[in-house]
Amino acid sequence: MRMYAYRELSPLDDDWKDWKISKEKLITPDGWPLTPNRIIMGNALIEIGAVINLGFNAKC
């Protein structure tokens, strides 16, 4: 049986302080578990917002 434990990401860079990997999730410093699908969805929402803002700024 494979054991999973928290793995700290802070040794990689100071930007990753308090971030962890546990099982198949990235854990934020606030304790929010992020799955790959959540990360992809969040990135897509940011891109959609950026596109909407570009269109809005072009009209002004």
PyMOL commands that set and color helices and strands:
alter all, ss='L'
color gray80, all
select helices_A, chain A and resi 14-16+36-59
alter helices_A, ss='H'
color red, helices_A
select strands_A, chain A and resi 7-8+20-22+25-27+33-34
alter strands_A, ss='S'
color yellow, strands_A
deselect
rebuild
show_as cartoon
